[in-house]
Structures are given as C-alpha cells and as structure tokens.
Amino acid sequence: MSRDRAGAGGLPHGSLGWLHDLGRWLGTWIFAPFLRVRMRHAERIPGDGPVVVVANHTALVDGPLLFGMFGRRVVFLVKAEMFTGPLKVLLPALGQLPVRREVVDRRPLTAAAGVLSDGGMVAVFPEGTRGTGELTGARQGAVWLARSTGASVLPVAVRGTRRPDGARRRFRPRVDVLVGEPLPAPTAPGRDGLAAATADVTAALRMLVRELDVENERPAGPAGT
C-alpha cells in the first residue's frame, strides 16, 4: 500500500492503531489534575464518516487535549518542528502528520485525504500556528480536504488554555471546549469557491470563540444555574 493511502481504521499507513487508541484513552483523563475541562455539545460530533475538524489554536496543549475528546480516532496535522527527538518516532506512530508551514508540500494533505477517504477524522488548526484564537489568518487546507473528499467540517472552539501575557501561573484553570454544528462539505469549484468556503468556516469558528468569550465575561449566576 502506498504511504499516501490510509491504513486500517482511518489512520495513515505506518501508524499503530493500538498506540493511537492508547494515546486517546490517556488523553481522556491525563489533563484532569491540571485543567478543569468543560466540553459542550459533544453530541454534535459525527460518530462515523469523514470529518475535518477545524479548531482555533492558542496554546501547545490544545492538540493533545483535543486528541482524546472526540470519541473516535483523529489524525492531526502537526507543525513539522514538533517532529524532533522522541516525538520524531512517537507522533507518526500515533498517526499524526507533519506539516511545514512555509513550504508547499502536498504530501501531508494527500495522506490526510486518504484518511478521510477511508471514513476517518482529520483535525486542522487553520491559522497554521498558535495565536490569540481570533483566526485572523486562516488557511485553506482544511476546506480543500473537505471539498476533495466530501467530508463534513466540524468547527471546535477552545478557550482557557492560553495564559494571558504577564499573568501568573494559574491553578487548574477552566478550559471550555465548544463543538459547533457540522457543516456540509463545500462544493463550489475553483479558487473562488475555496476562498468563500474558507470564509464561511472561519466565520462559524469565530462565532463559537466569541460565544465562549461573552459567556466567560458574564458574572457567575446563583448556584445550580
């Protein structure tokens, strides 16, 4: 089988399914001593079929945190700089794909498309790097994958993982994960269609981020509300 095709169970060829599943299991509880995670609308996560997850990205922990939260296998596109030392072996074994941000390289997208064609789930941080989470520079790879494979797009907002500049280290900060409604696979052709679909996905994700921000600015209500 070509390395650009998906392996068994919706993972890239050469990855280890048992190790991926172990990593996801660890991810369901390993952050509990350090973060108070609240996930909302997990029922919106499709239980099967090809899905491209798009999430905002503000801290290094975002990817590992989300890895164990979807209830199914998920392949992340990870910046290539992370693939050093022990992670150079571990991340590919877990099924994660390296992406070079400033270099045109279709290999990770082709491998991700193979995962989606096999009915799997692929997660993308469309900003391409960590930022404030406001999605000011979203890229088009996620939408290209969805359009090429007929995958739905699932926006997911994460807030609380980033420590504000100058702030002291927090004890078990609250992290909110808000899952949006799945969006149908984009179908409009050409670059204009790709740009328009990217704008739609970015708007949906930005709306989720703002919903969390507004909610967290409100004063706490009475107990039980």
Contacts in CASP RR format, 6 or more apart in sequence:
PFRMAT RR
TARGET T0000
AUTHOR 0000-0000-0000
METHOD contacts of the structure
MODEL  1
MSRDRAGAGGLPHGSLGWLHDLGRWLGTWIFAPFLRVRMRHAERIPGDGP
VVVVANHTALVDGPLLFGMFGRRVVFLVKAEMFTGPLKVLLPALGQLPVR
REVVDRRPLTAAAGVLSDGGMVAVFPEGTRGTGELTGARQGAVWLARSTG
ASVLPVAVRGTRRPDGARRRFRPRVDVLVGEPLPAPTAPGRDGLAAATAD
VTAALRMLVRELDVENERPAGPAGT
1 7 0 8 1.000
1 13 0 8 1.000
2 13 0 8 1.000
3 12 0 8 1.000
3 13 0 8 1.000
3 14 0 8 1.000
3 111 0 8 1.000
4 13 0 8 1.000
4 107 0 8 1.000
4 110 0 8 1.000
4 111 0 8 1.000
4 114 0 8 1.000
5 13 0 8 1.000
5 114 0 8 1.000
6 12 0 8 1.000
6 13 0 8 1.000
6 111 0 8 1.000
6 114 0 8 1.000
6 115 0 8 1.000
6 116 0 8 1.000
6 117 0 8 1.000
6 118 0 8 1.000
6 119 0 8 1.000
6 120 0 8 1.000
7 13 0 8 1.000
7 14 0 8 1.000
7 15 0 8 1.000
7 115 0 8 1.000
7 118 0 8 1.000
8 17 0 8 1.000
9 17 0 8 1.000
9 73 0 8 1.000
9 118 0 8 1.000
9 120 0 8 1.000
10 73 0 8 1.000
10 75 0 8 1.000
10 115 0 8 1.000
10 118 0 8 1.000
10 119 0 8 1.000
10 120 0 8 1.000
11 17 0 8 1.000
11 20 0 8 1.000
11 73 0 8 1.000
11 75 0 8 1.000
11 95 0 8 1.000
11 115 0 8 1.000
12 75 0 8 1.000
12 92 0 8 1.000
12 95 0 8 1.000
12 97 0 8 1.000
12 111 0 8 1.000
12 112 0 8 1.000
12 114 0 8 1.000
12 115 0 8 1.000
13 111 0 8 1.000
14 92 0 8 1.000
14 93 0 8 1.000
14 95 0 8 1.000
15 92 0 8 1.000
15 93 0 8 1.000
15 94 0 8 1.000
15 95 0 8 1.000
16 93 0 8 1.000
16 94 0 8 1.000
16 95 0 8 1.000
17 73 0 8 1.000
19 93 0 8 1.000
19 94 0 8 1.000
20 73 0 8 1.000
20 93 0 8 1.000
20 94 0 8 1.000
20 95 0 8 1.000
21 73 0 8 1.000
23 67 0 8 1.000
23 68 0 8 1.000
23 94 0 8 1.000
24 67 0 8 1.000
24 68 0 8 1.000
24 71 0 8 1.000
24 73 0 8 1.000
24 74 0 8 1.000
25 68 0 8 1.000
27 64 0 8 1.000
27 65 0 8 1.000
27 67 0 8 1.000
27 68 0 8 1.000
27 69 0 8 1.000
28 68 0 8 1.000
28 69 0 8 1.000
31 37 0 8 1.000
31 61 0 8 1.000
31 64 0 8 1.000
31 65 0 8 1.000
33 172 0 8 1.000
34 172 0 8 1.000
35 61 0 8 1.000
35 65 0 8 1.000
35 161 0 8 1.000
35 172 0 8 1.000
35 173 0 8 1.000
35 174 0 8 1.000
35 175 0 8 1.000
36 172 0 8 1.000
36 173 0 8 1.000
36 174 0 8 1.000
36 175 0 8 1.000
37 65 0 8 1.000
37 69 0 8 1.000
37 174 0 8 1.000
37 175 0 8 1.000
37 177 0 8 1.000
38 174 0 8 1.000
38 175 0 8 1.000
38 176 0 8 1.000
38 177 0 8 1.000
39 69 0 8 1.000
39 177 0 8 1.000
39 179 0 8 1.000
40 176 0 8 1.000
40 177 0 8 1.000
40 178 0 8 1.000
40 179 0 8 1.000
41 178 0 8 1.000
41 179 0 8 1.000
41 180 0 8 1.000
42 69 0 8 1.000
42 179 0 8 1.000
44 154 0 8 1.000
44 179 0 8 1.000
44 180 0 8 1.000
44 181 0 8 1.000
44 182 0 8 1.000
45 51 0 8 1.000
45 70 0 8 1.000
45 71 0 8 1.000
45 72 0 8 1.000
45 154 0 8 1.000
45 179 0 8 1.000
46 152 0 8 1.000
46 154 0 8 1.000
46 182 0 8 1.000
47 71 0 8 1.000
47 72 0 8 1.000
48 72 0 8 1.000
48 119 0 8 1.000
49 119 0 8 1.000
49 120 0 8 1.000
49 121 0 8 1.000
49 151 0 8 1.000
50 116 0 8 1.000
50 117 0 8 1.000
50 119 0 8 1.000
50 120 0 8 1.000
50 121 0 8 1.000
50 149 0 8 1.000
50 150 0 8 1.000
50 151 0 8 1.000
50 152 0 8 1.000
51 116 0 8 1.000
51 120 0 8 1.000
51 121 0 8 1.000
51 122 0 8 1.000
51 151 0 8 1.000
51 152 0 8 1.000
51 153 0 8 1.000
51 154 0 8 1.000
51 182 0 8 1.000
52 116 0 8 1.000
52 121 0 8 1.000
52 122 0 8 1.000
52 123 0 8 1.000
52 124 0 8 1.000
52 142 0 8 1.000
52 143 0 8 1.000
52 145 0 8 1.000
52 146 0 8 1.000
52 151 0 8 1.000
52 152 0 8 1.000
52 153 0 8 1.000
52 154 0 8 1.000
53 66 0 8 1.000
53 70 0 8 1.000
53 74 0 8 1.000
53 121 0 8 1.000
53 122 0 8 1.000
53 123 0 8 1.000
53 124 0 8 1.000
53 154 0 8 1.000
53 156 0 8 1.000
54 123 0 8 1.000
54 124 0 8 1.000
54 125 0 8 1.000
54 126 0 8 1.000
54 142 0 8 1.000
54 153 0 8 1.000
54 154 0 8 1.000
54 155 0 8 1.000
54 156 0 8 1.000
54 201 0 8 1.000
54 205 0 8 1.000
55 62 0 8 1.000
55 63 0 8 1.000
55 66 0 8 1.000
55 123 0 8 1.000
55 124 0 8 1.000
55 125 0 8 1.000
55 155 0 8 1.000
55 156 0 8 1.000
55 157 0 8 1.000
55 158 0 8 1.000
55 205 0 8 1.000
56 62 0 8 1.000
56 125 0 8 1.000
56 127 0 8 1.000
56 133 0 8 1.000
56 134 0 8 1.000
56 135 0 8 1.000
56 157 0 8 1.000
56 158 0 8 1.000
56 205 0 8 1.000
56 209 0 8 1.000
57 63 0 8 1.000
57 125 0 8 1.000
57 127 0 8 1.000
57 128 0 8 1.000
57 129 0 8 1.000
57 130 0 8 1.000
57 131 0 8 1.000
57 133 0 8 1.000
57 158 0 8 1.000
58 130 0 8 1.000
58 131 0 8 1.000
58 132 0 8 1.000
58 133 0 8 1.000
58 158 0 8 1.000
58 159 0 8 1.000
58 160 0 8 1.000
58 161 0 8 1.000
58 162 0 8 1.000
59 130 0 8 1.000
59 160 0 8 1.000
59 161 0 8 1.000
59 162 0 8 1.000
59 163 0 8 1.000
60 130 0 8 1.000
61 161 0 8 1.000
62 125 0 8 1.000
62 130 0 8 1.000
62 158 0 8 1.000
62 161 0 8 1.000
63 76 0 8 1.000
63 123 0 8 1.000
63 125 0 8 1.000
65 158 0 8 1.000
65 161 0 8 1.000
65 175 0 8 1.000
65 177 0 8 1.000
66 74 0 8 1.000
66 123 0 8 1.000
66 156 0 8 1.000
66 158 0 8 1.000
66 177 0 8 1.000
67 74 0 8 1.000
67 76 0 8 1.000
68 74 0 8 1.000
69 177 0 8 1.000
70 121 0 8 1.000
72 120 0 8 1.000
72 121 0 8 1.000
73 120 0 8 1.000
73 121 0 8 1.000
74 121 0 8 1.000
74 122 0 8 1.000
74 123 0 8 1.000
75 95 0 8 1.000
75 96 0 8 1.000
75 97 0 8 1.000
75 112 0 8 1.000
75 115 0 8 1.000
75 120 0 8 1.000
75 121 0 8 1.000
75 122 0 8 1.000
75 123 0 8 1.000
76 96 0 8 1.000
76 97 0 8 1.000
76 122 0 8 1.000
76 123 0 8 1.000
76 124 0 8 1.000
77 96 0 8 1.000
77 97 0 8 1.000
77 99 0 8 1.000
77 108 0 8 1.000
77 112 0 8 1.000
77 122 0 8 1.000
77 123 0 8 1.000
77 124 0 8 1.000
77 125 0 8 1.000
78 91 0 8 1.000
78 96 0 8 1.000
78 97 0 8 1.000
78 98 0 8 1.000
78 99 0 8 1.000
79 98 0 8 1.000
79 99 0 8 1.000
79 100 0 8 1.000
79 101 0 8 1.000
79 128 0 8 1.000
79 129 0 8 1.000
80 98 0 8 1.000
80 99 0 8 1.000
80 100 0 8 1.000
80 101 0 8 1.000
82 91 0 8 1.000
82 98 0 8 1.000
83 91 0 8 1.000
83 92 0 8 1.000
83 98 0 8 1.000
91 98 0 8 1.000
92 98 0 8 1.000
97 108 0 8 1.000
97 111 0 8 1.000
97 112 0 8 1.000
98 108 0 8 1.000
99 105 0 8 1.000
99 108 0 8 1.000
99 128 0 8 1.000
101 128 0 8 1.000
101 129 0 8 1.000
109 141 0 8 1.000
109 144 0 8 1.000
109 145 0 8 1.000
112 122 0 8 1.000
112 145 0 8 1.000
113 145 0 8 1.000
113 148 0 8 1.000
113 149 0 8 1.000
114 149 0 8 1.000
115 121 0 8 1.000
115 122 0 8 1.000
116 122 0 8 1.000
116 145 0 8 1.000
116 146 0 8 1.000
116 149 0 8 1.000
116 150 0 8 1.000
116 151 0 8 1.000
117 149 0 8 1.000
122 145 0 8 1.000
122 151 0 8 1.000
124 141 0 8 1.000
124 142 0 8 1.000
124 145 0 8 1.000
126 135 0 8 1.000
126 137 0 8 1.000
126 138 0 8 1.000
126 139 0 8 1.000
126 141 0 8 1.000
126 142 0 8 1.000
126 198 0 8 1.000
126 201 0 8 1.000
126 202 0 8 1.000
126 205 0 8 1.000
127 133 0 8 1.000
127 135 0 8 1.000
127 136 0 8 1.000
127 137 0 8 1.000
127 138 0 8 1.000
127 139 0 8 1.000
128 139 0 8 1.000
131 162 0 8 1.000
132 162 0 8 1.000
133 162 0 8 1.000
133 209 0 8 1.000
134 206 0 8 1.000
134 209 0 8 1.000
135 202 0 8 1.000
135 205 0 8 1.000
135 206 0 8 1.000
135 209 0 8 1.000
138 198 0 8 1.000
138 201 0 8 1.000
138 202 0 8 1.000
138 205 0 8 1.000
139 198 0 8 1.000
140 194 0 8 1.000
140 195 0 8 1.000
140 198 0 8 1.000
142 153 0 8 1.000
142 198 0 8 1.000
142 201 0 8 1.000
143 153 0 8 1.000
143 186 0 8 1.000
143 194 0 8 1.000
143 197 0 8 1.000
143 198 0 8 1.000
143 201 0 8 1.000
144 194 0 8 1.000
145 151 0 8 1.000
146 152 0 8 1.000
146 153 0 8 1.000
146 185 0 8 1.000
146 186 0 8 1.000
146 197 0 8 1.000
147 185 0 8 1.000
147 186 0 8 1.000
147 187 0 8 1.000
147 194 0 8 1.000
147 197 0 8 1.000
149 185 0 8 1.000
150 185 0 8 1.000
151 185 0 8 1.000
152 182 0 8 1.000
152 183 0 8 1.000
152 184 0 8 1.000
152 185 0 8 1.000
153 182 0 8 1.000
153 183 0 8 1.000
153 184 0 8 1.000
153 185 0 8 1.000
153 186 0 8 1.000
153 201 0 8 1.000
154 179 0 8 1.000
154 180 0 8 1.000
154 182 0 8 1.000
154 183 0 8 1.000
155 179 0 8 1.000
155 180 0 8 1.000
155 183 0 8 1.000
155 201 0 8 1.000
155 204 0 8 1.000
155 205 0 8 1.000
155 208 0 8 1.000
156 177 0 8 1.000
156 178 0 8 1.000
156 179 0 8 1.000
156 180 0 8 1.000
156 205 0 8 1.000
156 208 0 8 1.000
157 176 0 8 1.000
157 177 0 8 1.000
157 178 0 8 1.000
157 180 0 8 1.000
157 205 0 8 1.000
157 208 0 8 1.000
157 209 0 8 1.000
157 211 0 8 1.000
157 212 0 8 1.000
158 175 0 8 1.000
158 176 0 8 1.000
158 177 0 8 1.000
159 175 0 8 1.000
159 176 0 8 1.000
159 178 0 8 1.000
159 209 0 8 1.000
159 212 0 8 1.000
159 213 0 8 1.000
159 216 0 8 1.000
160 173 0 8 1.000
160 174 0 8 1.000
160 175 0 8 1.000
160 176 0 8 1.000
161 173 0 8 1.000
161 175 0 8 1.000
163 169 0 8 1.000
163 170 0 8 1.000
163 173 0 8 1.000
176 212 0 8 1.000
176 215 0 8 1.000
176 216 0 8 1.000
178 208 0 8 1.000
178 211 0 8 1.000
178 212 0 8 1.000
180 204 0 8 1.000
180 208 0 8 1.000
181 204 0 8 1.000
183 200 0 8 1.000
183 201 0 8 1.000
183 204 0 8 1.000
186 193 0 8 1.000
186 194 0 8 1.000
186 197 0 8 1.000
186 200 0 8 1.000
188 194 0 8 1.000
188 196 0 8 1.000
188 197 0 8 1.000
END
